[in-house]
Amino acid sequence: MSAAEHLEQARTHLSAGESDQAMAAIRLALAEEPENLDAMLFAARLVRQGGNPQAAESLYSKIIEHHPESAAALAGLGACFGMSRRYERAVVLLRQAVTLKPDYFEAWSFLGEALIEQGRTEEAMDCFERSLTILPHNGAALSKQLFYSVFDPRYDAKRVATLNRDWGTLVGGKIQRLPPPFVKAADGRIRIGYLSDEFYERVTTRFLTPVFAHHDRTRFHVTGYARNARQDETTETLRGHTDAWRDIAGLDDAEAAARIRADDIDILVICTSYRVEARTVLAYKPAPIQLCYSNLVSTTGLEAVDYLVTEESTDPVGCDDLYTEALVRISNRNIYMPPHGAPDPGPLPCLENGAVRFASFNNLGKLSPAAIGAWSRILKALPASKLTLKSVNRLQDSGARDYFSGLFGSHGIDQEQLEFLSGDADLRAHLERYRAVDIALDPFPCNGGTTSCEALWMGVPVVTMAGDTFMGRQGVNYLGKLGLEDLIAKNAESYVAAAVQLATDTPRLQQLRVDLRDTVTERLFDPQRHVIELETAYAEMWRRHGAGEEPGPFRVAGNRVLA
């Protein structure tokens, strides 16, 4: 068999998901023709996609030695550097790749990902759009475009919703829904299924664990559908709070939907709809009632999803037309679980330092030029103050540091007022960082979520600006409940004024340092109340379904359903 035939066989195996057989076939191809460029590129791609960027990096580097103008090799090596969080080098290589081959849609997508990690959101979104112009609806760019659109100031709520609706229409039109299930009488426990590809230790489960733990299992039968291959202690904790657990990581969307349907689930809850790949299984309509909850950024865009759980502060009346789902507004749309053994807030740092330290520990992609401009004005108004930026494993990248240093420098901010930090070894070490922070600055137009919960829990007040998207109103949600409405700005001018006013009010900062954790526990982190409202919503959805009513919006307060 020739090298070309072995290569074709390898491609066939890979398309069937048979990576081991694909690797065996490509080795035979290279044994026949060691210098076959297509075979070498295929082998390197296979190793990279298998999650071994270091080995793939070596293969791509050898290819480039002999083929320095191979756009595929440059893009592949750039992708490896991106996987290893060496984004500056990744950007250089990927720019070379798209210069050599301007219609290389995948390289444009890789470049967008690397730029996002450096905080260059608008440039990144332009790359995703370029990729989608070359190959419309390609998954590599589309998923990123939909998620990061809420980070980009050029995308308002309507534009974000339209993108997601278009995706939903596209996917829904390609998928054949499962036949409607038999409608049974609600004479036993309502069967709830929770679907996620993140049932392990990460942000998602810090919000889901208290829900699982507080469910009334006499009324609700709970099944977890885990599409994550990775498992840890958190996985086992969640499993222990369910009546049934399904590991479905190896199943494709159609198979996962069939598995859920076989379990006769009444209400299927998607917990990670911020990733479009995670939503697709719902297009098959495996459960009679389907809803979006917890880790979300916008509408799913899928007509097959009936409800979305939110609240008045993040989705005020009048924004319902931004969603394909009927909105269910409860008093607190999610519930964060503070980690066990979290450090105490400690004393107010500015008392010892003599000056206020601001901070943002958010994803760099959220730090818009407009936000940097506002933060610069704050630092100028308080020249003795300092600002710490921290982002997991990203600010170790020289490209990211140089980019943000340049942005602040353009506003006249000296480097002595800035501190850049990378990730910490564990969550406790991350939370310890807040002991050195007086005030957290929320980015805009996309606010912090988990980051704000952590800051407030550590006694650090947050200054935010209200936006027009779900993600742009998270700060409104948290601060409104805490009675800190004066820290919610409507524009950049009032944002700067609120931060400066708070920074110069040392007695108030001291009091917040002492009181915030208890207030947050009482008003934000009440899992029992949250789950009661969630279960009340589930019961109302099931009642409406049994009565033959169409899904429609409603509100919940405690155990009462309101019109």
URJO-V648731 format. One record per residue. N is the residue number from 0. RES is the residue in one small letter. D_CENTER is the distance of its C-alpha to the mean C-alpha in Angstrom with 2 decimals. Layout:
BEGIN
<<N RES D_CENTER> <N RES D_CENTER>>
END
This chain:
BEGIN
<<0 m 46.59> <1 s 45.59> <2 a 42.50> <3 a 41.37> <4 e 41.80> <5 h 39.88> <6 l 37.02> <7 e 37.01> <8 q 37.07> <9 a 34.05> <10 r 32.11> <11 t 33.22> <12 h 32.08> <13 l 28.64> <14 s 28.17> <15 a 29.16> <16 g 26.57> <17 e 29.44> <18 s 28.28> <19 d 31.13> <20 q 33.73> <21 a 32.25> <22 m 32.60> <23 a 36.13> <24 a 37.09> <25 i 35.83> <26 r 37.76> <27 l 40.84> <28 a 40.23> <29 l 40.05> <30 a 43.12> <31 e 44.96> <32 e 43.70> <33 p 42.04> <34 e 41.54> <35 n 40.01> <36 l 37.15> <37 d 35.29> <38 a 35.59> <39 m 34.44> <40 l 31.34> <41 f 30.59> <42 a 31.04> <43 a 28.77> <44 r 25.99> <45 l 26.47> <46 v 26.27> <47 r 23.12> <48 q 21.33> <49 g 22.70> <50 g 20.60> <51 n 23.50> <52 p 22.88> <53 q 25.92> <54 a 28.32> <55 a 27.01> <56 e 27.36> <57 s 30.98> <58 l 31.65> <59 y 30.25> <60 s 32.23> <61 k 35.39> <62 i 34.90> <63 i 34.51> <64 e 37.72> <65 h 39.64> <66 h 37.55> <67 p 36.26> <68 e 35.49> <69 s 33.46> <70 a 30.34> <71 a 28.82> <72 a 29.57> <73 l 28.28> <74 a 24.97> <75 g 24.71> <76 l 25.56> <77 g 23.06> <78 a 20.31> <79 c 21.68> <80 f 21.59> <81 g 17.95> <82 m 17.27> <83 s 19.47> <84 r 17.69> <85 r 20.89> <86 y 19.45> <87 e 22.68> <88 r 24.67> <89 a 22.13> <90 v 22.35> <91 v 26.15> <92 l 26.47> <93 l 24.19> <94 r 26.06> <95 q 29.21> <96 a 28.05> <97 v 27.35> <98 t 30.60> <99 l 32.52> <100 k 30.91> <101 p 29.48> <102 d 28.65> <103 y 26.47> <104 f 23.33> <105 e 21.45> <106 a 22.36> <107 w 21.10> <108 s 17.64> <109 f 17.82> <110 l 19.07> <111 g 16.22> <112 e 13.73> <113 a 16.18> <114 l 16.66> <115 i 13.03> <116 e 13.29> <117 q 16.48> <118 g 15.18> <119 r 17.17> <120 t 14.79> <121 e 17.68> <122 e 19.37> <123 a 16.36> <124 m 16.03> <125 d 19.78> <126 c 19.48> <127 f 17.17> <128 e 19.68> <129 r 22.53> <130 s 21.28> <131 l 21.04> <132 t 24.47> <133 i 25.92> <134 l 24.50> <135 p 23.14> <136 h 20.30> <137 n 19.74> <138 g 16.65> <139 a 15.83> <140 a 15.46> <141 l 14.68> <142 s 11.26> <143 k 10.31> <144 q 12.41> <145 l 10.94> <146 f 7.32> <147 y 8.96> <148 s 11.82> <149 v 10.72> <150 f 11.07> <151 d 14.51> <152 p 17.44> <153 r 19.28> <154 y 17.11> <155 d 18.20> <156 a 17.21> <157 k 19.78> <158 r 18.76> <159 v 15.09> <160 a 16.59> <161 t 19.14> <162 l 16.87> <163 n 15.11> <164 r 18.62> <165 d 20.05> <166 w 17.65> <167 g 18.52> <168 t 22.16> <169 l 22.15> <170 v 20.71> <171 g 22.71> <172 g 25.80> <173 k 25.67> <174 i 25.21> <175 q 28.12> <176 r 27.26> <177 l 28.85> <178 p 32.03> <179 p 31.74> <180 p 32.17> <181 f 35.26> <182 v 34.90> <183 k 36.02> <184 a 37.33> <185 a 35.18> <186 d 37.74> <187 g 35.60> <188 r 32.17> <189 i 29.31> <190 r 27.29> <191 i 23.55> <192 g 21.16> <193 y 17.60> <194 l 15.64> <195 s 12.65> <196 d 12.09> <197 e 10.80> <198 f 14.06> <199 y 14.67> <200 e 14.27> <201 r 10.75> <202 v 8.79> <203 t 8.75> <204 t 12.48> <205 r 13.36> <206 f 13.02> <207 l 14.56> <208 t 17.45> <209 p 19.50> <210 v 19.29> <211 f 20.64> <212 a 23.18> <213 h 24.60> <214 h 25.03> <215 d 28.68> <216 r 29.49> <217 t 32.90> <218 r 31.41> <219 f 28.25> <220 h 28.01> <221 v 24.51> <222 t 23.31> <223 g 20.18> <224 y 19.11> <225 a 17.34> <226 r 16.25> <227 n 15.35> <228 a 18.32> <229 r 17.55> <230 q 19.15> <231 d 20.10> <232 e 21.62> <233 t 18.66> <234 t 19.01> <235 e 22.68> <236 t 22.19> <237 l 20.19> <238 r 22.79> <239 g 25.50> <240 h 24.38> <241 t 24.69> <242 d 27.80> <243 a 26.61> <244 w 24.02> <245 r 23.33> <246 d 21.97> <247 i 21.18> <248 a 19.25> <249 g 22.25> <250 l 22.52> <251 d 21.63> <252 d 20.38> <253 a 23.98> <254 e 24.95> <255 a 22.06> <256 a 23.05> <257 a 26.66> <258 r 25.96> <259 i 24.37> <260 r 27.27> <261 a 29.76> <262 d 28.63> <263 d 29.54> <264 i 26.35> <265 d 26.90> <266 i 23.41> <267 l 20.29> <268 v 17.00> <269 i 13.68> <270 c 11.11> <271 t 7.94> <272 s 8.75> <273 y 5.61> <274 r 7.08> <275 v 10.65> <276 e 12.28> <277 a 11.56> <278 r 13.24> <279 t 16.37> <280 v 18.32> <281 l 18.62> <282 a 20.59> <283 y 23.40> <284 k 23.73> <285 p 24.42> <286 a 24.81> <287 p 26.86> <288 i 24.25> <289 q 20.53> <290 l 17.89> <291 c 14.25> <292 y 13.19> <293 s 10.78> <294 n 6.99> <295 l 7.45> <296 v 7.72> <297 s 11.25> <298 t 13.99> <299 t 13.77> <300 g 16.90> <301 l 18.74> <302 e 22.16> <303 a 22.06> <304 v 19.56> <305 d 21.84> <306 y 20.03> <307 l 16.90> <308 v 16.98> <309 t 16.67> <310 e 19.24> <311 e 21.70> <312 s 20.23> <313 t 16.88> <314 d 18.66> <315 p 22.32> <316 v 25.08> <317 g 25.45> <318 c 21.91> <319 d 22.27> <320 d 23.11> <321 l 19.58> <322 y 18.70> <323 t 20.27> <324 e 19.91> <325 a 22.29> <326 l 20.74> <327 v 21.54> <328 r 21.58> <329 i 21.94> <330 s 22.64> <331 n 19.40> <332 r 16.42> <333 n 14.86> <334 i 16.32> <335 y 15.31> <336 m 17.54> <337 p 18.95> <338 p 19.68> <339 h 23.32> <340 g 25.39> <341 a 23.35> <342 p 25.67> <343 d 27.45> <344 p 26.75> <345 g 30.02> <346 p 32.28> <347 l 31.28> <348 p 31.03> <349 c 32.76> <350 l 35.89> <351 e 36.42> <352 n 35.03> <353 g 36.80> <354 a 33.87> <355 v 30.41> <356 r 27.30> <357 f 24.17> <358 a 20.75> <359 s 17.11> <360 f 14.83> <361 n 11.68> <362 n 9.71> <363 l 12.73> <364 g 11.39> <365 k 11.52> <366 l 15.14> <367 s 17.06> <368 p 20.79> <369 a 21.69> <370 a 19.98> <371 i 21.76> <372 g 24.90> <373 a 24.74> <374 w 24.11> <375 s 27.04> <376 r 29.25> <377 i 28.51> <378 l 29.47> <379 k 32.54> <380 a 33.61> <381 l 33.37> <382 p 34.58> <383 a 34.78> <384 s 31.11> <385 k 28.39> <386 l 24.66> <387 t 22.40> <388 l 19.18> <389 k 17.16> <390 s 14.09> <391 v 13.64> <392 n 16.08> <393 r 15.84> <394 l 18.70> <395 q 21.10> <396 d 21.01> <397 s 24.04> <398 g 22.63> <399 a 19.87> <400 r 22.52> <401 d 25.04> <402 y 22.86> <403 f 22.10> <404 s 25.65> <405 g 26.94> <406 l 25.06> <407 f 26.40> <408 g 29.73> <409 s 30.09> <410 h 30.16> <411 g 32.75> <412 i 30.71> <413 d 32.27> <414 q 30.36> <415 e 32.03> <416 q 29.85> <417 l 26.60> <418 e 25.10> <419 f 22.33> <420 l 20.84> <421 s 18.71> <422 g 17.10> <423 d 19.28> <424 a 20.66> <425 d 19.18> <426 l 17.65> <427 r 21.14> <428 a 21.80> <429 h 18.61> <430 l 19.80> <431 e 23.28> <432 r 22.27> <433 y 22.15> <434 r 25.84> <435 a 26.59> <436 v 24.71> <437 d 26.45> <438 i 24.02> <439 a 20.28> <440 l 19.54> <441 d 16.52> <442 p 15.30> <443 f 15.77> <444 p 15.29> <445 c 11.66> <446 n 12.17> <447 g 10.84> <448 g 9.82> <449 t 10.36> <450 t 12.19> <451 s 14.56> <452 c 15.26> <453 e 16.25> <454 a 18.34> <455 l 20.15> <456 w 20.82> <457 m 22.39> <458 g 24.64> <459 v 23.07> <460 p 23.10> <461 v 20.45> <462 v 21.61> <463 t 19.40> <464 m 20.00> <465 a 19.58> <466 g 18.05> <467 d 18.40> <468 t 14.93> <469 f 13.09> <470 m 10.55> <471 g 13.77> <472 r 15.58> <473 q 13.70> <474 g 16.36> <475 v 19.04> <476 n 18.04> <477 y 18.39> <478 l 21.32> <479 g 23.20> <480 k 23.46> <481 l 24.69> <482 g 27.37> <483 l 26.11> <484 e 26.32> <485 d 28.10> <486 l 24.96> <487 i 23.24> <488 a 24.31> <489 k 24.92> <490 n 25.33> <491 a 25.41> <492 e 28.95> <493 s 28.35> <494 y 25.20> <495 v 27.46> <496 a 30.23> <497 a 28.22> <498 a 27.01> <499 v 30.55> <500 q 32.17> <501 l 30.10> <502 a 30.68> <503 t 34.40> <504 d 34.61> <505 t 34.92> <506 p 36.30> <507 r 33.32> <508 l 30.88> <509 q 33.04> <510 q 32.98> <511 l 29.20> <512 r 28.93> <513 v 31.18> <514 d 30.02> <515 l 26.25> <516 r 25.36> <517 d 27.83> <518 t 26.83> <519 v 23.13> <520 t 24.24> <521 e 26.49> <522 r 24.51> <523 l 20.80> <524 f 20.76> <525 d 23.29> <526 p 22.07> <527 q 25.43> <528 r 25.45> <529 h 21.91> <530 v 22.73> <531 i 26.07> <532 e 24.52> <533 l 22.04> <534 e 25.03> <535 t 27.17> <536 a 24.77> <537 y 24.78> <538 a 28.57> <539 e 28.94> <540 m 26.93> <541 w 29.16> <542 r 32.24> <543 r 31.59> <544 h 31.04> <545 g 34.25> <546 a 36.11> <547 g 35.10> <548 e 33.25> <549 e 30.55> <550 p 27.08> <551 g 27.15> <552 p 25.52> <553 f 26.64> <554 r 26.09> <555 v 26.42> <556 a 28.00> <557 g 28.66> <558 n 30.32> <559 r 31.48> <560 v 30.32> <561 l 30.98> <562 a 31.59>>
END
